[in-house]
């Protein structure tokens, strides 16, 4: 399964790293990853739409990290952002919808 790190577009804050969830973090899509982050943050379920990476309406940029880069979960935003810069590739941008 892929490893995803989601970054909030407006703030640059790391919303989550699927590696932080162990085997529960084995999700198949960027939207699944953000749903996982929402669930563990206690947020109400939301819908997601995929938009182009240059879209001004995107709420999250989601990066895929190759499993070979590091299996260790990031412990801070700075560490996650460094992982994205060094090993990540932008796979999609997501817009959220309230459900």
N, C-alpha and C positions, 0 to 999 in steps of 0.2 A: 504494500500500500504506500501511497505517497505521504510525504510529510509536508504540512502546510503551515505557513505563518501569515496571519492576517494583520494588516496595518490600517488603522483608521485614516482615511484620506484627509479629513479636515485638520486633524491634530498631529498626525505622524506617530501617534501612540500605538504600540503593539497590542492588538486585541487578543491574540492568542497564538500559541505554538502547539500543534497537535502532539509533539513529542512530550509535552508536559503531562499527557494523560495516559502514557504507557500504551497497552494494547487497545484500550478504549479509543485512543486517538487514531486508530487505523481506519480512516475514512477514505472514500473513493472520489470525492469531489470537493472543490472549494466551498460550495454552499453547505455541504455536510460538515465541513470543518467549522464554519461560522455558527452553524446550528449547535454544534458541540460546545463551542465557547459560550454561546448564549445560555444553554442549559446549565452549565456549571457556574455561570455568573448569576443565575436565578432570573434571567430575563424571560419575558413572555415570548412565545414562539412568533417568529416573523417570517414573511416570505422574502425571497431573493430573486433578483433578475440579473442576468449577465449583461454588462455593457462594455463598450470598447474601452481599452485602457486610457484613452485620452478624453473620455467623457467627463464633463464637469458635474454630472449628477451622481457619480460613483461615491459610495460611502466607504468601501473597503478596497484595498489592493491586496490580492492574495498571491503569495509567492510559493512555489514548490521548491523544496530543498531535497537534493538527492540523498537517499539513505546512506550512501557512502561518505557523505560530508561529515556527519557526526550524528550518532544516535542519542547523544546526551541532550537532555532538555535544557533550554535556556532558562536562566534564573532571573533575568532582568530585561527591561526594554532595550537597554544598550547592547546587551549580549545578543538578543534576537535581531536587532537592526544590523549588527555586525555580521551575523549569520546570513541575513538576506543579502547584504552587500557582497559578501565573499562567495556565497554558494547558490543564492536563490535566483530563480527566474520568474518573472511576472507571468502568471498563468491566466489571470482574469481580474476584472474589476467587477464589484457587485454593488447593486443598489438595493436598499432594503425597503420592504413594504410592511406597514403595521398589519397585524392579523387580529 
